């Protein structure tokens, strides 16, 4: 399992596509992603609890965890995702 507890900001894209070794517990203090957040088919089942801004798109799969998809839609509706939500495959 990858652990990045000190990571709070990512200045570009955060691509964890297909990586089951990283999940929301790996980045517990992540607050900002300035680029795209590509998390389809990854170990994420929830958004990181402190994440409050994504400057790009969120790219997920329709087969990802329904709870995660719901959280992403809610974050988008709250204006936390500037680039919108996009589904791959």
The first five atom37 places (N, CA, C, CB, O) and aatype in JSON, in Angstrom:
{
  "aatype": [20, 20, 20, 20, 20, 20, 20, 20, 20, 20, 20, 20, 20, 20, 20, 20, 20, 20, 20, 20, 20, 20, 20, 20, 20, 20, 20, 20, 20, 20, 20, 20, 20, 20, 20, 20, 20, 20, 20, 20, 20, 20, 20, 20, 20, 20, 20, 20, 20, 20, 20, 20, 20, 20, 20, 20, 20, 20, 20, 20, 20, 20, 20, 20, 20, 20, 20, 20, 20, 20, 20, 20, 20, 20, 20, 20, 20, 20, 20, 20, 20, 20, 20, 20, 20, 20, 20, 20, 20],
  "atom_mask": [
    [1, 1, 1, 1, 1],
    [1, 1, 1, 1, 1],
    [1, 1, 1, 1, 1],
    [1, 1, 1, 1, 1],
    [1, 1, 1, 1, 1],
    [1, 1, 1, 1, 1],
    [1, 1, 1, 1, 1],
    [1, 1, 1, 1, 1],
    [1, 1, 1, 1, 1],
    [1, 1, 1, 1, 1],
    [1, 1, 1, 1, 1],
    [1, 1, 1, 1, 1],
    [1, 1, 1, 1, 1],
    [1, 1, 1, 1, 1],
    [1, 1, 1, 1, 1],
    [1, 1, 1, 1, 1],
    [1, 1, 1, 1, 1],
    [1, 1, 1, 1, 1],
    [1, 1, 1, 1, 1],
    [1, 1, 1, 1, 1],
    [1, 1, 1, 1, 1],
    [1, 1, 1, 1, 1],
    [1, 1, 1, 1, 1],
    [1, 1, 1, 1, 1],
    [1, 1, 1, 1, 1],
    [1, 1, 1, 1, 1],
    [1, 1, 1, 1, 1],
    [1, 1, 1, 1, 1],
    [1, 1, 1, 1, 1],
    [1, 1, 1, 1, 1],
    [1, 1, 1, 1, 1],
    [1, 1, 1, 1, 1],
    [1, 1, 1, 1, 1],
    [1, 1, 1, 1, 1],
    [1, 1, 1, 1, 1],
    [1, 1, 1, 1, 1],
    [1, 1, 1, 1, 1],
    [1, 1, 1, 1, 1],
    [1, 1, 1, 1, 1],
    [1, 1, 1, 1, 1],
    [1, 1, 1, 1, 1],
    [1, 1, 1, 1, 1],
    [1, 1, 1, 1, 1],
    [1, 1, 1, 1, 1],
    [1, 1, 1, 1, 1],
    [1, 1, 1, 1, 1],
    [1, 1, 1, 1, 1],
    [1, 1, 1, 1, 1],
    [1, 1, 1, 1, 1],
    [1, 1, 1, 1, 1],
    [1, 1, 1, 1, 1],
    [1, 1, 1, 1, 1],
    [1, 1, 1, 1, 1],
    [1, 1, 1, 1, 1],
    [1, 1, 1, 1, 1],
    [1, 1, 1, 1, 1],
    [1, 1, 1, 1, 1],
    [1, 1, 1, 1, 1],
    [1, 1, 1, 1, 1],
    [1, 1, 1, 1, 1],
    [1, 1, 1, 1, 1],
    [1, 1, 1, 1, 1],
    [1, 1, 1, 1, 1],
    [1, 1, 1, 1, 1],
    [1, 1, 1, 1, 1],
    [1, 1, 1, 1, 1],
    [1, 1, 1, 1, 1],
    [1, 1, 1, 1, 1],
    [1, 1, 1, 1, 1],
    [1, 1, 1, 1, 1],
    [1, 1, 1, 1, 1],
    [1, 1, 1, 1, 1],
    [1, 1, 1, 1, 1],
    [1, 1, 1, 1, 1],
    [1, 1, 1, 1, 1],
    [1, 1, 1, 1, 1],
    [1, 1, 1, 1, 1],
    [1, 1, 1, 1, 1],
    [1, 1, 1, 1, 1],
    [1, 1, 1, 1, 1],
    [1, 1, 1, 1, 1],
    [1, 1, 1, 1, 1],
    [1, 1, 1, 1, 1],
    [1, 1, 1, 1, 1],
    [1, 1, 1, 1, 1],
    [1, 1, 1, 1, 1],
    [1, 1, 1, 1, 1],
    [1, 1, 1, 1, 1],
    [1, 1, 1, 1, 1]
  ],
  "atom_positions": [
    [[0.84, -1.18, 0.0], [0.0, 0.0, 0.0], [0.88, 1.25, 0.0], [-0.95, 0.0, 1.21], [1.84, 1.34, 0.77]],
    [[0.56, 2.18, -0.85], [1.29, 3.45, -0.94], [0.76, 4.38, 0.14], [1.14, 4.09, -2.36], [-0.45, 4.49, 0.33]],
    [[1.66, 5.05, 0.86], [1.28, 6.0, 1.9], [1.96, 7.35, 1.64], [1.66, 5.47, 3.3], [3.18, 7.42, 1.55]],
    [[1.16, 8.4, 1.51], [1.66, 9.76, 1.28], [0.97, 10.71, 2.26], [1.41, 10.2, -0.2], [0.25, 11.61, 1.83]],
    [[1.17, 10.54, 3.56], [0.41, 11.31, 4.55], [0.73, 12.81, 4.56], [0.66, 10.76, 5.9], [-0.08, 13.59, 5.04]],
    [[1.88, 13.22, 4.06], [2.25, 14.65, 4.07], [1.77, 15.4, 2.83], [3.76, 14.78, 4.18], [1.88, 16.63, 2.77]],
    [[1.24, 14.68, 1.86], [0.81, 15.31, 0.6], [-0.49, 16.08, 0.82], [0.62, 14.24, -0.51], [-1.51, 15.51, 1.21]],
    [[-0.43, 17.41, 0.57], [-1.63, 18.24, 0.72], [-2.08, 18.86, -0.6], [-1.38, 19.33, 1.74], [-3.27, 19.09, -0.81]],
    [[-1.13, 19.14, -1.49], [-1.43, 19.8, -2.77], [-0.7, 19.09, -3.92], [-1.03, 21.3, -2.72], [0.45, 18.67, -3.78]],
    [[-1.4, 18.96, -5.04], [-0.8, 18.45, -6.27], [-0.98, 19.54, -7.31], [-1.45, 17.07, -6.73], [-2.1, 19.95, -7.59]],
    [[0.12, 20.0, -7.88], [0.09, 21.12, -8.8], [-0.33, 20.79, -10.22], [1.42, 21.74, -8.85], [-0.41, 21.68, -11.06]],
    [[-0.6, 19.54, -10.5], [-1.01, 19.11, -11.83], [-1.99, 17.96, -11.72], [0.2, 18.7, -12.69], [-2.82, 17.93, -10.82]],
    [[-1.88, 17.0, -12.65], [-2.78, 15.84, -12.65], [-2.37, 14.82, -11.58], [-2.79, 15.17, -14.03], [-1.2, 14.71, -11.22]],
    [[-3.37, 14.1, -11.09], [-3.14, 12.98, -10.16], [-3.76, 11.76, -10.83], [-3.77, 13.25, -8.72], [-4.98, 11.59, -10.82]],
    [[-2.91, 10.92, -11.41], [-3.37, 9.78, -12.19], [-3.06, 8.48, -11.44], [-2.71, 9.78, -13.58], [-1.91, 8.08, -11.33]],
    [[-4.11, 7.85, -10.93], [-3.96, 6.56, -10.25], [-4.77, 5.48, -10.97], [-4.42, 6.68, -8.77], [-5.14, 4.46, -10.37]],
    [[-5.03, 5.7, -12.24], [-5.82, 4.76, -13.04], [-5.31, 3.32, -12.88], [-5.79, 5.16, -14.53], [-4.14, 3.03, -13.13]],
    [[-6.2, 2.44, -12.45], [-5.89, 1.02, -12.35], [-4.96, 0.63, -11.22], [-5.31, 0.58, -13.6], [-4.59, -0.54, -11.1]],
    [[-4.56, 1.57, -10.39], [-3.62, 1.28, -9.3], [-4.38, 0.93, -8.02], [-2.67, 2.48, -9.05], [-4.89, 1.82, -7.34]],
    [[-4.45, -0.34, -7.71], [-5.17, -0.79, -6.51], [-4.35, -0.6, -5.23], [-5.55, -2.26, -6.65], [-4.85, -0.84, -4.14]],
    [[-3.1, -0.16, -5.37], [-2.23, 0.03, -4.21], [-2.38, 1.4, -3.57], [-0.8, -0.17, -4.62], [-1.7, 1.7, -2.59]],
    [[-3.26, 2.23, -4.11], [-3.48, 3.55, -3.53], [-4.97, 3.78, -3.37], [-2.85, 4.67, -4.42], [-5.77, 3.41, -4.23]],
    [[-5.32, 4.39, -2.25], [-6.73, 4.7, -1.98], [-6.81, 5.97, -1.14], [-7.44, 3.52, -1.26], [-5.8, 6.63, -0.91]],
    [[-7.99, 6.3, -0.69], [-8.19, 7.54, 0.06], [-7.39, 7.57, 1.35], [-9.66, 7.72, 0.37], [-7.01, 8.65, 1.82]],
    [[-7.11, 6.42, 1.95], [-6.29, 6.36, 3.15], [-4.83, 6.63, 2.89], [-6.44, 5.02, 3.79], [-4.07, 6.93, 3.81]],
    [[-4.42, 6.52, 1.64], [-3.03, 6.79, 1.26], [-2.7, 8.28, 1.26], [-2.75, 6.21, -0.11], [-1.55, 8.66, 1.44]],
    [[-3.72, 9.11, 1.05], [-3.54, 10.57, 0.96], [-4.52, 11.27, 1.9], [-3.73, 11.06, -0.5], [-5.37, 12.04, 1.44]],
    [[-4.42, 11.01, 3.2], [-5.43, 11.51, 4.14], [-5.48, 13.03, 4.28], [-5.19, 10.93, 5.47], [-6.49, 13.57, 4.73]],
    [[-4.43, 13.72, 3.9], [-4.38, 15.18, 4.05], [-4.47, 15.94, 2.74], [-3.13, 15.57, 4.76], [-4.26, 17.15, 2.71]],
    [[-4.77, 15.23, 1.65], [-4.85, 15.87, 0.34], [-6.03, 16.83, 0.29], [-4.97, 14.8, -0.78], [-7.17, 16.45, 0.56]],
    [[-5.75, 18.1, -0.05], [-6.77, 19.14, -0.11], [-7.03, 19.66, -1.52], [-6.39, 20.28, 0.77], [-8.16, 20.01, -1.86]],
    [[-5.97, 19.72, -2.36], [-6.07, 20.37, -3.66], [-5.39, 19.53, -4.73], [-5.46, 21.77, -3.61], [-4.27, 19.05, -4.55]],
    [[-6.09, 19.36, -5.86], [-5.51, 18.82, -7.09], [-5.77, 19.88, -8.15], [-6.13, 17.38, -7.48], [-6.93, 20.14, -8.49]],
    [[-4.73, 20.47, -8.69], [-4.93, 21.57, -9.64], [-5.24, 21.09, -11.05], [-3.71, 22.45, -9.68], [-5.74, 21.87, -11.87]],
    [[-4.95, 19.85, -11.36], [-5.23, 19.29, -12.68], [-6.34, 18.26, -12.61], [-3.98, 18.67, -13.27], [-7.24, 18.36, -11.77]],
    [[-6.27, 17.27, -13.5], [-7.26, 16.18, -13.53], [-6.99, 15.18, -12.41], [-7.23, 15.47, -14.9], [-5.85, 14.99, -11.99]],
    [[-8.05, 14.56, -11.96], [-7.97, 13.46, -10.99], [-8.5, 12.23, -11.7], [-8.78, 13.77, -9.64], [-9.71, 12.09, -11.9]],
    [[-7.6, 11.35, -12.08], [-7.95, 10.16, -12.87], [-7.89, 8.96, -11.93], [-6.99, 9.97, -14.11], [-6.8, 8.46, -11.62]],
    [[-9.04, 8.49, -11.48], [-9.05, 7.44, -10.47], [-9.87, 6.22, -10.86], [-9.57, 7.97, -9.2], [-10.22, 5.42, -10.0]],
    [[-10.18, 6.07, -12.12], [-10.93, 4.89, -12.58], [-10.16, 3.61, -12.28], [-11.22, 4.99, -14.1], [-8.95, 3.54, -12.45]],
    [[-10.89, 2.62, -11.83], [-10.35, 1.28, -11.57], [-9.21, 1.27, -10.55], [-9.86, 0.68, -12.86], [-8.36, 0.38, -10.58]],
    [[-9.19, 2.24, -9.66], [-8.14, 2.3, -8.63], [-8.68, 1.74, -7.32], [-7.64, 3.76, -8.43], [-9.78, 1.19, -7.27]],
    [[-7.9, 1.89, -6.26], [-8.3, 1.41, -4.95], [-9.23, 2.37, -4.2], [-7.1, 1.16, -4.12], [-9.66, 2.05, -3.09]],
    [[-9.54, 3.52, -4.78], [-10.4, 4.5, -4.11], [-11.84, 4.01, -4.0], [-10.36, 5.84, -4.85], [-12.43, 3.54, -4.97]],
    [[-12.39, 4.12, -2.79], [-13.8, 3.81, -2.56], [-14.54, 5.05, -2.06], [-13.95, 2.66, -1.53], [-15.77, 5.09, -2.02]],
    [[-13.75, 6.08, -1.68], [-14.25, 7.38, -1.23], [-13.27, 8.44, -1.7], [-14.43, 7.42, 0.33], [-12.11, 8.14, -1.99]],
    [[-13.74, 9.67, -1.77], [-12.82, 10.77, -1.99], [-12.03, 11.01, -0.71], [-13.58, 12.06, -2.44], [-12.55, 10.75, 0.38]],
    [[-10.81, 11.5, -0.8], [-10.08, 11.86, 0.41], [-10.91, 12.87, 1.21], [-8.67, 12.44, 0.06], [-11.46, 13.81, 0.63]],
    [[-11.0, 12.7, 2.51], [-11.92, 13.5, 3.32], [-11.62, 14.99, 3.32], [-11.88, 13.0, 4.73], [-12.53, 15.79, 3.53]],
    [[-10.38, 15.39, 3.1], [-10.03, 16.82, 3.12], [-9.99, 17.45, 1.73], [-8.68, 17.0, 3.77], [-9.77, 18.65, 1.6]],
    [[-10.21, 16.66, 0.7], [-10.14, 17.18, -0.67], [-11.28, 18.17, -0.91], [-10.2, 16.03, -1.71], [-12.45, 17.82, -0.77]],
    [[-10.92, 19.42, -1.26], [-11.96, 20.43, -1.45], [-11.85, 21.19, -2.78], [-11.91, 21.41, -0.32], [-12.64, 22.1, -3.03]],
    [[-10.88, 20.82, -3.63], [-10.74, 21.5, -4.92], [-10.04, 20.6, -5.93], [-9.97, 22.81, -4.76], [-8.99, 20.03, -5.65]],
    [[-10.65, 20.48, -7.12], [-10.04, 19.79, -8.26], [-10.17, 20.75, -9.44], [-10.74, 18.38, -8.56], [-11.27, 21.06, -9.89]],
    [[-9.03, 21.21, -9.93], [-9.03, 22.22, -10.98], [-9.34, 21.69, -12.37], [-7.72, 22.88, -11.01], [-9.7, 22.46, -13.26]],
    [[-9.2, 20.4, -12.57], [-9.47, 19.79, -13.86], [-10.68, 18.87, -13.8], [-8.25, 19.02, -14.34], [-11.64, 19.13, -13.09]],
    [[-10.6, 17.8, -14.57], [-11.69, 16.83, -14.64], [-11.47, 15.71, -13.62], [-11.79, 16.24, -16.06], [-10.35, 15.45, -13.18]],
    [[-12.56, 15.06, -13.26], [-12.48, 13.79, -12.54], [-12.89, 12.73, -13.54], [-13.4, 13.77, -11.24], [-13.96, 12.81, -14.14]],
    [[-12.03, 11.73, -13.71], [-12.29, 10.66, -14.67], [-12.44, 9.36, -13.91], [-11.15, 10.56, -15.74], [-11.51, 8.89, -13.25]],
    [[-13.63, 8.78, -14.01], [-13.97, 7.54, -13.3], [-14.62, 6.57, -14.27], [-14.9, 7.83, -12.09], [-14.91, 6.91, -15.42]],
    [[-14.85, 5.37, -13.79], [-15.51, 4.35, -14.59], [-16.92, 4.13, -14.04], [-14.7, 3.03, -14.59], [-17.13, 4.22, -12.83]],
    [[-17.89, 3.84, -14.89], [-19.22, 3.52, -14.4], [-19.22, 2.29, -13.49], [-20.16, 3.28, -15.57], [-20.16, 2.1, -12.71]],
    [[-18.18, 1.47, -13.58], [-18.11, 0.27, -12.73], [-17.4, 0.53, -11.4], [-17.41, -0.84, -13.47], [-17.25, -0.39, -10.6]],
    [[-16.95, 1.77, -11.16], [-16.34, 2.1, -9.87], [-17.4, 2.07, -8.77], [-15.65, 3.48, -9.93], [-18.6, 2.03, -9.05]],
    [[-16.95, 2.09, -7.54], [-17.83, 2.0, -6.37], [-18.96, 3.05, -6.45], [-17.01, 2.2, -5.07], [-18.69, 4.23, -6.63]],
    [[-20.23, 2.62, -6.31], [-21.35, 3.56, -6.4], [-21.28, 4.68, -5.36], [-22.66, 2.81, -6.22], [-21.68, 5.81, -5.65]],
    [[-20.76, 4.39, -4.18], [-20.61, 5.43, -3.16], [-19.61, 6.49, -3.59], [-20.18, 4.82, -1.84], [-19.81, 7.68, -3.33]],
    [[-18.54, 6.07, -4.24], [-17.54, 7.0, -4.75], [-18.15, 7.87, -5.84], [-16.31, 6.24, -5.29], [-17.95, 9.09, -5.85]],
    [[-18.89, 7.27, -6.75], [-19.52, 8.02, -7.82], [-20.48, 9.06, -7.25], [-20.27, 7.07, -8.79], [-20.54, 10.18, -7.73]],
    [[-21.23, 8.68, -6.22], [-22.15, 9.61, -5.56], [-21.39, 10.78, -4.94], [-22.98, 8.89, -4.48], [-21.8, 11.94, -5.1]],
    [[-20.3, 10.5, -4.25], [-19.5, 11.57, -3.65], [-18.94, 12.51, -4.71], [-18.36, 10.98, -2.82], [-18.91, 13.73, -4.52]],
    [[-18.51, 11.96, -5.82], [-17.96, 12.79, -6.89], [-19.05, 13.68, -7.49], [-17.33, 11.91, -7.99], [-18.81, 14.86, -7.75]],
    [[-20.22, 13.13, -7.7], [-21.33, 13.94, -8.23], [-21.69, 15.06, -7.27], [-22.58, 13.05, -8.5], [-21.98, 16.18, -7.69]],
    [[-21.68, 14.77, -5.96], [-21.98, 15.79, -4.95], [-20.91, 16.88, -4.93], [-22.11, 15.14, -3.55], [-21.22, 18.06, -4.83]],
    [[-19.64, 16.48, -5.04], [-18.55, 17.46, -5.07], [-18.66, 18.33, -6.32], [-17.18, 16.74, -5.04], [-18.4, 19.54, -6.26]],
    [[-19.04, 17.74, -7.44], [-19.22, 18.49, -8.67], [-20.36, 19.5, -8.51], [-19.51, 17.55, -9.84], [-20.22, 20.66, -8.9]],
    [[-21.47, 19.06, -7.94], [-22.62, 19.96, -7.74], [-22.28, 21.1, -6.78], [-23.81, 19.16, -7.19], [-22.84, 22.19, -6.88]],
    [[-21.36, 20.85, -5.85], [-20.95, 21.88, -4.88], [-19.89, 22.82, -5.45], [-20.42, 21.21, -3.62], [-19.44, 23.73, -4.75]],
    [[-19.48, 22.62, -6.69], [-18.5, 23.49, -7.33], [-17.05, 23.19, -6.99], [-18.79, 24.88, -6.97], [-16.18, 24.03, -7.22]],
    [[-16.79, 22.01, -6.45], [-15.42, 21.65, -6.07], [-14.62, 21.07, -7.23], [-15.45, 20.65, -4.94], [-13.4, 20.92, -7.12]],
    [[-15.29, 20.72, -8.33], [-14.63, 20.13, -9.51], [-14.85, 21.07, -10.69], [-15.2, 18.68, -9.82], [-15.96, 21.17, -11.21]],
    [[-13.81, 21.75, -11.11], [-13.97, 22.75, -12.18], [-14.13, 22.16, -13.57], [-12.8, 23.68, -12.19], [-14.82, 22.74, -14.41]],
    [[-13.52, 21.01, -13.82], [-13.54, 20.43, -15.17], [-14.67, 19.45, -15.43], [-12.25, 19.75, -15.43], [-14.79, 18.93, -16.54]],
    [[-15.49, 19.18, -14.42], [-16.6, 18.25, -14.6], [-16.21, 16.8, -14.37], [-17.18, 18.41, -15.97], [-15.05, 16.49, -14.1]],
    [[-17.2, 15.95, -14.47], [-17.02, 14.5, -14.25], [-17.14, 13.79, -15.59], [-18.08, 13.95, -13.22], [-18.08, 14.04, -16.34]],
    [[-16.19, 12.92, -15.89], [-16.17, 12.2, -17.15], [-16.01, 10.71, -16.87], [-15.03, 12.72, -18.07], [-15.22, 10.3, -16.01]],
    [[-16.75, 9.91, -17.6], [-16.69, 8.45, -17.46], [-15.89, 7.85, -18.6], [-18.1, 7.84, -17.42], [-16.11, 8.18, -19.77]],
    [[-14.96, 6.97, -18.25], [-14.21, 6.24, -19.27], [-14.88, 4.88, -19.47], [-12.71, 6.08, -18.86], [-15.79, 4.52, -18.73]],
    [[-14.43, 4.15, -20.45], [-14.94, 2.84, -20.84], [-16.41, 2.8, -20.71], [-14.32, 1.74, -20.01], [-17.03, 1.77, -21.0]]
  ]
}
